[in-house]
């Protein structure tokens, strides 16, 4: 299914890459692994909800989306600091998140002008 909403397309691509990355985490990181995956899926859900909400509610949800992106960035940093991923993988994932973050920030700005 072709997605017209570019942010959703990018998040889906990010989710797929994260799934491949967290498979290699050890069992002792199971809780963090589950939180990481759940927060990533929550991010996608919140994007859909914000897109279908009225303007007042959309702004609140968009702020929550930005904080969820910050949490995902923390998870990536933690995984890197524990030496489960390489610096290159960390850089790639944080750049993907940065791209999504920029899209959301632009979306917030456009919502404020409405």
Secondary structure, 3 states (H helix, E strand, C coil): CCCCCHHHHHHHHHHHHHHHHHCCCCHHHHHHHHHHHHHHHHHHHHHHHHHCCCHHHHHHHHHHHHHHHHHHHHHHHHHHHCCCCCHHHHHHHHHHHHHHHHHHHHHHHHHHCC
